[in-house]
């Protein structure tokens, strides 16, 4: 799918015009109870069995990665993940992705959408960006990955490519 369309869809998830309170309801840290919903969502893009996804999901949570689900109207409309212990991968984020729903109601995957979207958001709305940092990091001092992503967008945009097949494809 073209990245531009995905970025537009992502922008509707975190619309800078929305009240801060509404933004808070859109994202939460994923738990194992989210596995069923997020698997259904991701399996519309990727060939992945439920068992394999559940195994991956548990390993990611136990292994220190951070996984989050985006909810809109009670439905999972996005999944984001990044490596918590990013120093192990030489300061590079292990993986980042965002999914959104197109205007036609079809699911759209856009691996580069989050990088571009957060870049634009940081320029346009500092308050929503600050809130996003806080929600994603759970306000833990040791977890500053998202801030690093935003700060490193300019320098790493070409190298921060996302490769799903190593992580969630069968």
Buried (B, 14 or more C-beta within 10 A) or exposed (E): BEBEBBBBBBBBBBBBEBEEEEBEEBBEBBEEEBBEBBBEBBBEBBEBEEEBBBEBBEEBBEEEBBBBBBBBEEEBBBBBBBBBEBEEEEEBBBBBBBBBBBEEEEBBBBBBBBBBBBBBBBEEBEEBBEBBBEBBBEEEEEBBBBBBBBEBBEEBEEEBEBEBEEBBEE
